[in-house]
Amino acid sequence: MAKAKFINILIFGDSIAWGCWDPEKGGWADRLKQYFHKKENLRDVRIYVQNLSAGGFNTGKLLDNFEKGTEFSVGDLKRRKNLDIFIFAIGANDAQYINTKDNRNTDIDSFEKNLEKLIKKAKKYTGKVIFIGLFKVDESRTVPHWWNQKFYNTNKDIVKYNLVIEKISQKNKVMFISMLDLLNKNDLADGLHPNSKGHQKIFKKVKDFLLENRLVKK
């Protein structure tokens, strides 16, 4: 019997990727994990999904924790670099501003530089890097956020920062999954975070992308 191959899918992101506001199945990343763990026919390939996302993360915080996270989760990735997939789902917190538009979590130039650094770090471990695009918010609940009147997310900024993610992905020849018009207001729990329905939509799009691009077996 041939020895089973192991594919590690590592997800790095913010509270959305972590699974906030999905009491049914814990978010799109956990839905992806459950999908692959239930694939009984994949006996020659074992797919492990590991979610290293954290609430409040922007690109700067992710950079500070990135290699620490990878080492903690799977150890020596260099031994298996061609069998691993990194998925980045980051940017909504970067696009956010506090109180005034000139007080952003991450200005656009720094955001671009942070993405470049993340890709450079990721490519030390794997050639299979995916960035998930941002989706539009419900501004009636995010300008400002109902849970904190200091924080603002606008669709104008979401589109602007999403364009940077797509541009940097193309420039560095990494994969990009567009999400901009995937969700509507009914898919959002608080205007920013998806509810269970929204997480299901994201899961399906990510799963289909992995399968259609033969990054994993059907």
C-alpha positions, 0 to 999 in steps of 0.5 A: 500500500502506498504511503499516504500524502499529507497536505496542510492547508494553513489559514491566516486571517482576522476574526472573519477567518477565525469564524466569528458569528457562526454558531452553527459550524464555527466559520468558513475555515472550520467548514472547510476543515469538516468537509475535507475530514469527512472525505472518506475516499481520500485515503491516499491523501490526508488533508488537514486544515489548520486555522491560525487566524485571530480577532483584531489581526491586520497585516501588521499583526499578522506579520509579527506572528506569522512564522511563530504561528507556522512553527507552532502548528506544523513544525518543520514545513521546509520538509514538505513545502510542496505539499502545503497551501497557505490561505491569507484572509486579511484586510478588513481591519487594515481598511478600518479607520478610527474616528477620522479618515486620516487615522487608519489602522493601516495606510494604503502604502503600508498595506501594500508593503505588508502584503509584499512581506507576507508573500515573501515569508510565505514563499519560503515554505510553499509555492501555493499561496492564496489571498482571499479578497474582501467583501462589501459591508453593510454601511448602515451598521459600520459607519460607524460600527454599532458595537463601537462608535469609534470604528468605521468601515466603508465600501469605498475603502473595502474596494480600494484595499481589495484592489491592492490585494488583487494587484499584489497577488497578480504581481507576485504570481500568487492566487486570488479569490474574488469575494467583493460581491459574494455577500449581501446585507442578509449574509452579515451578522453585524454589518462586517462579520458574516453570519452562518449563511455568509460563512457557508457562501465563503466556504463554498467558494474557497472549496470550489476554488481548491477543487477546480484548480486541482490544489486538492483532489475531488 
